[in-house]
Amino acid sequence: MSILYSPETRLLTLRTAHSTYQMDIDEGGFLRHTYYGARADGADFRYLHRRYDRGFAGNPAERRNDRAFSLDNMPQEYTGFNAGDYRTPALCLVHADGSYAADLRYAGHEIRKGKYALPGLPAAFDRGGAAETLVVTLRDTASPLQIRLYYGVFEELDVIARATEIVNGGESAVYIEKAASACVDIPYGKWELLHFQGRHCMERQPERLPLGHDVQVVESRRGASSHHHNPFVIVCAPDAREYSGECYGFMPVWSGSHKTEVETDSLESVRVVTGFHESQFRWKLEPGESFFTPEVLLSYSAEGFSRLSRQYHDMIRYHICKSSYVGKPRKILINNWEATFMNFTTERLLNIARQAAALGVDLFVMDDGWFGARDTDDAGLGDWVVNERKLPGGLAPLIGELKKLGMDFGIWIEPEMVNEDSDLFRAHPEWVLKAPNRPPMYGRNQLVLDMTRADVRDYLYGCFSKLLRENDISYVKWDMNRSVSDVFSNALPAERQGEVPFRYTLGVYDLLERLTSEFPGVLFEGCAGGGGRFDAGMLYYTPQIWCSDDTDAIERLDIQYGTSFGYPPFTMGAHVSACPNQQTGRTTSMFTRGVVAMSGTFGYELDLNRLAQSEKEEVQLQIEAFRKVEPLLRNGDYYRLNELEDLGYYSAWEFAARDGSEALLNLVVKHVRANAPLINVRLKGLTPGASYRLDGSEETYSGAALMSGGYTFPMLWGDYPSMQLRFVRVE
Ligand code: GLA
């Protein structure tokens, strides 16, 4: 049992392998949060919370003579608003009479086996049948409104999923203006915020900030989770490092605009409110209807970031990614984008494919430019018919030739977008998001389709299901190349325009759901100008996401490093590209490019014909090396072996098999210096009593030695040198 209820104490306790989460129902029905932290079986954490009259802290009507009782300083599970708590609310809604208030009290709870699901939304699922669900129902004291709090406990994974349902049990509509997935109060301790900011071509850079007495906000208003602020955040102790210190993770399973507010109040209590962004949001909830928020995955580690990351990695690999590819070896792909951009023909593609096949690549991906009048990015989006000028006879001749080479075929699409210069826009100008009487805002000269509309989604479903049904396609890259703006739908009345931002993302999920479930044999890769929509919501449908449009190996080290805090390396699309690199002009060795790309779903993005013979031979070796370690990269445990402050000098990381049978140690030196200190890293996840042979040599080391004394790399020199060492347990 991972969810316990005691009728005597009215305590609800959620237990995971290493954490305890507890709430209690007080005599007035307030659902108080008593504890979240290291596991403490049998504890009743109510003793932690002492009450004092703090002044200017309102008292509920029935406790008005008890001035020490105020919601303003009580840790809570889900906060109403305009009811005495002046801190950041989780909920905001307007009743039919125009009043704003919600005074939420316990009305019952239910504990059940298995993990709850959320209609129309991606959510973590149970694979082995071990998860349990708690649903706590709160009711508003003065209206027939109910709030259901969902908790999905994944005991072994140390993860608790949370989501919220708002039920209108009344006879008039209400308007929801904010509904967070969860609120978590951390009343004691000193904390910092670690979040992952960035930009196009430099996503998810860790930034660690002290918390002041204010509200720190991590948000995206772009209609996508964004390059700029990933929705995943960590609240950590000031002394937290990779392998020590307390930290809490908050990971929304949501791909649209998001917001996480971290408030430190005057009594030093920290509140985290997280979920979709309420900007431009106003949802009309009719009588009898429910509104479900996206879910958020909470996780706690008392042993630093590394452990927290591995908890999320397992959660995502096995309980978020629903694709059957999670359990299958990935093919090695070659993508033509950086080799040709939109300037290609069947013959030019085959020329790249032939060389790639000869070196061992087994999946060819045709990127943007294959459809409509798509010669530049000013035209063609929306017209999902093959451009026969470039591809005479359609896709069949190309796919047929690829099959003869032993290669599978993959294709690029960008379903959510349209160019004005397209047959689709000419036929349906009303299908784009655009406010009446205003020119739209352009991004890459394209407009955003109104994904809230069923007819738009049906059109897209028709195009892509036909494409997948009629052609032997085993991979799809689903791109999204601008931020959403002009959020107005022609299909909704004025009073429902505030639903468009949320419904847009629901529409994207609906189309993804239809296509991924109808074509389970197709590997879908997410993309948004690189990693502009890298989040757990997308990973539910697409088990890998193109990590960044920056393919420079040295830049990628930082991008993949930051991404790994929340997301498993094997979800990050990573390719070896040409040098000098197209984004930075930097030159790195083929070997270093391979080491970096092998920390993700490995592939190539260049014309291999242009390589020198010696480099081609290196590619062949790289492919052999990747195939050998692919199961380890896909299923192994990932360890970052350097702290943030070492990053300017080198980057080191390891994959270790869960049974300790092998480990892959990687190092890239970013800044070689003369007479430099030696780099020593301590390996993780080995069997202490076993000995390990360094693959390709006669050297052996004990597991204990590699973990306590570490491994000292030889002095490396030149530009961006790297090493990749495989240690194999001697059985
Ligand atoms: C985005 C992607 C690239 C490529 C182009 C095509 O920028 O991230 O990989 O597919 O679009 O237009």
Boltz pocket constraint, residues with backbone or C-beta under 6 A from the ligand:
constraints:
  - pocket:
      binder: B
      contacts: [[A, 337], [A, 367], [A, 368], [A, 412], [A, 479], [A, 481], [A, 527], [A, 528], [A, 529], [A, 530], [A, 546], [A, 548], [A, 549]]
      max_distance: 6.0
